[in-house]
Amino acid sequence: MDKPLLRDQKSTVIEETVVTPTHGRYLVVPPVGVDPVPMLVGFHGYAESSDVQLSRLRAIEGCERWLVVSIQALNRFYQRRTEEVVASW
């Protein structure tokens, strides 16, 4: 048990932590050509997905010669207007 954070006449607050597994998502586009190749990694913005960032990365000239990776944040939620699953860091 951790140390109490607050102690007064009526209550004690104790902070505990719980270890939980979570699943991450990332998209990979393999390069055209032979190994070794450079790697281009992108992280999307708030309320976006790895799909959106992957489109941006693929628009970079010459990216077909790189290993392109788009990583999605772990804090997922639904976009209000579209019900699309998006994420934030």
C-alpha positions, 0 to 999 in steps of 0.5 A: 500500500502507498503512503497516504496523500491526505490525512485530516480528521475525517478521511484519508486518501490513498493513491493506488495504481493498477497495471493494465495491458493496452493494445497499440496500433501502427501502420507500416508500408514496406519500401520498394527496393533492397534493405537496408532502408531509412525509416520515416516515422509519423505521429498524428495530431489530436483527434486523428488516427494513424490512417490520417498520418499515413496519408500525409507521410505517403505524400512526401516525395520519394517515401516509397524508398523508405520504410514508412510507419504511422503510429497511433496514440493509445488514448482512443475515443469517438469523434463526436460528429462522425463516430470515427475512432480517433486518438490523442497523446 
